[in-house]
Amino acid sequence: MKRSTLISTAGLLLAAYIAVPLALGGNQYVMSMVVAALVIGGVAMSWALLGNLGGMVSFGHAAFFGVGAYVSALTTVKLDLPVFAAMLLGGAGATIAAVIMLPVLRLRGPYFALAILAYAHIFRILATEWSAVTGGAGGINNIPALPTVFGFDLANKTGAYLVVLTLVVCCAFAYSRIRASHYGIALRAMHDSEDATRVVGVNSTLLKGAMLLVSAFMAGLFGAFNAHYINFLEPDYAFNSLWVTLPIVAAIFGGYRTILGPVLGAVVVYLVDQLIFKSLIPTGHQLVLGVLLVAMIVFSPSGLLPLLHKLVKGKAKEKQHA
């Protein structure tokens, strides 16, 4: 990694971990919006990883989000497991759910997307009907909150922000390592021609299956965090279609072929919608998001983050010429 890239990355992390809490920590409402945006951004990143590396469009990430939330909530409520250990189990539970979905890898394009969507509905029905374990439609109350660590309460808005930000950073790092590996190169080559990569000995089905499992783990991890953040869970919320549509919009808006583009897209789209458009247009404010998304696709098909990179490089070249 270049020195300039390392410096800029360190600066961004420092600003995210210190400057944002200092600037917004006193405003609990805005801080809660930022936490929600990062949760959406994390799911958007997991969706983009599957699309960018796995070459698969999923309409069923709500299944992974919901399963992760329920596994983490139930293991803490019924088994008194520590919250962070339960969150990891939530990610593992989502991975197991993805294992059940592996047969749909035989499908391609819209057939795969619709099959994954069907699985999401199956898990929602299961969570509703299996009331002896999940609480049914009534949901689960009093889910243990995020713990206190070294005297710092992670259950408050600032603490929750630091936890979800750490999850985003860890997932982004894992994503970058996978993309830079030989497997990542092979996966990206599959975009041009999957048949050609198979000819040279690449097991495309195995690699796509691995990306589905990794993507599911990430989405389940953020679902588990969200369950302990809001302390309540019900099937219609955990498996809501919003956990599919908002991440997809955020990923495309921010640039789904980049690592942090989906997170940036989620922060911009969600905060602008909730803090500006919702107050100006209480009814139908999400229509504006559709207009913004169409405008971004028309003027910068690669997304917001690549557009910002071009603008920064253009200004740097102007300074050099000057």
Disulfide bonds with the S-S distance in Angstrom:
none
